[in-house]
Amino acid sequence: MAPLLKPEENNLEYLGRDKLLDRLLDSCSPHYNISTGTTIQTRKGHPPKIHIVLEKRQGRKTVTRFWGLEAFFLNPNELAEELRNTCATSASVGAVVGVKVPVMEVLIQGPQSSAVVEALEKRGVKKTFIVVEDKRK
């Protein structure tokens, strides 16, 4: 228990359970688990996020881009095909430019962020791991 005490608390006789638990968790390194049906993988650090960006192209045209699916073991091609049918629009898959690790992004015509979030939730991704950004303004 000595590593959890602060220097001015050397002669401390009582430490509340909530304070003790907070200090214990702060001293641990962060990690997260991702399950893929039958297997569970534990990784270091904070959990990744799937980024969804709405942006304008060629004046008035709006496109929806999203990436970060690989960390959740989702196939970008399968998701693009499903969204192509669901949204009745064009969808393409390509590599994100300017990153060291190869990451694939999906580009869909139109403002389809709600359809993308719905498709991700259907595959088990929680809303806390999805970041939606609107760059149309």
Number of C-alpha atoms within 10 A of each C-alpha: 6 8 9 15 14 10 9 7 11 9 8 9 6 6 10 7 9 9 11 14 12 11 15 13 11 11 11 8 9 12 11 12 11 15 12 12 6 5 7 10 9 10 12 10 10 10 15 14 18 21 16 24 20 23 18 16 11 6 6 9 12 18 20 22 25 23 21 20 21 15 13 19 11 15 11 21 16 11 18 20 14 15 20 16 11 12 16 10 12 15 22 15 19 13 12 16 10 8 8 7 7 11 17 18 23 22 19 24 19 18 20 19 20 11 13 23 19 12 16 20 13 10 12 11 19 12 14 9 13 19 13 17 14 13 10 14 6
